[in-house]
């Protein structure tokens, strides 16, 4: 079976010569596989007549067509298709009371579509996209199953569903006033005071919602969802903008909620997902074309399958390489050739003071930065980049810097291709840049997209590629994993390693995803202190030493997975957690 998908946002029939139709072999034999219908700008691809040669895909000058070969039996399991030549979703997860169920996979594979179906926002059409919504067909399809009962209660109004959206940055656009008024207005469970204390929102209560940080907006969104009376709770990305300690507190609240409710979570932080979810359904497919939600399995097994790139039960390969973690505290030998260093530095920002201890950076190394929010990590990076001048001390060796900031602006007017040509014209044809940066991050796929229309993840990928492709002596990346799905986070980690090894230049990375930091870092800097008041840097130091300092402050212990060597968070109070805390080994490296 051939799945043909046409991205209308990339299709520009008035700017091309209809190459897709002209070069199509069946069309040349008078079989109307690709046709331009009168009154319709985009071409219509008849999947039943398509031979799957892929010539139209290669000939389309805008990359608007995707042709995918999928097993015929999948056609029987289609849950929803939006229109002709559009994305389709196969199968749904099964929700169980008392368990946290999650979906794991790339963006563009239908995770949000699944949430919309399970919440009743979208009624599945089982591939009959021309028909009107038919809830009876849904009940008939799932008759006699747990999901049949779920949908019946949903459509009868007996199953109230609430969703926490992934787009927390949009909250100020739809909500006005002070935080305490917003929270009190949705507190149907009478638990506002408890959650405000648990999520450390006390200082934000009298703040206008438009002045809240990304982390505060995330906690407000989660708290607002938990306060509502419902039967089913769905959370779409809970970790964005939060540090590891805050992620644990939010995850703990969701676990407590699941004891008597139906709970589903979509999350890209694998450490948190492993700690939070009881069962995980991996998703495979072609982003934007189709997605298959597979059978649920224990979180540990699902994540290990994801990292291996192979789903054994389905005999499906998700990617052609395995993501590997190292048990050694140092991934490779660090060069003794110093590139730059800094003296003891201080910066007073009025209500906040940062003290930076002396440090050095060596050729080819990646230094990860960990610490809770509001402790000065970004301020330190801006001092390295020269955007902020310290009050005392300084960077001793001035070097050429490539800096990707925490918050990315999309003010450039033009396409991604024009943006890259503007900043990296000489690098556009460089073999290494194309093979090791552009291709793994799929930058070519968004070349013709206007920069101002990019999603958060697309903008992040473009910004990372621009930063790493630039000629510099030192690379600085502030939260490169934000807005990226699990797959792209691992891809960025691999790209970072390759670029630094090839260029023999140092890189400093700030991030809250412990998997990501563990995967890329040779050494570690830790920031500690009193949030919003005073921060202090420690290091750079060896990974084991740094992780022990960082995790001890949070009261969290990590162990290594026996099969994949990936870091795993121990359950608080478990025998492993108690044992490691007694010996002072919060981090097994």
Buried (B, 14 or more C-beta within 10 A) or exposed (E): BBBBBBBEEBBBBEEBEBBBBBBBEBBEEEBEBBBEEEEEEBBBBBBEBBEBBBBBBEBBEBBBBBBBEBEEEBEEBBBBBEEBBBBBBBBBBBBBEEBBBBBBBBBBBBBBBBBBBBBBEBBBBBBEEEEEEBBEBBBEBBEEEEBBBBBBBBBEEEBBBBBBBBEBBEBBEEBEEBBBBBBEEBBEEEBBEBBBEBBBBEEBBEBEBEEBEBBBBBBBBBBBBBBBEBBBBBBBBBBBBBBBBBBBBBBBBBBEBBEEBBBBBBBBBBBBBBBBBBBBBBBBBBBBBBBBBBBBBEBBBBBBBBBBBBBEEBEBEBBEEEBEBEEEBBBEEBBEEEBBEBBBBEBEEEEBBBBBBEBBBBBBBBBBBBBBBBBBBBBBBBBBBEEBEBEEBEBEEEBEBBBBBBEBEBEBEEBBBBBBBEEBEEBEEBEBBBEBBBBBBBBEBBBBBBBEEBEBBBBBBBBBBBBBBBEBBBBBBBBBBBBBBBBBBBBBBBBBBBBBEEBEBBBBBBBBBBBBBBBBBBBBBBBBBEBEEBBBBBBBBBBBBBBBBBBBBBEBBBBBBEEBBBBBBBEEEEEBBEEBBEEEBBBBB
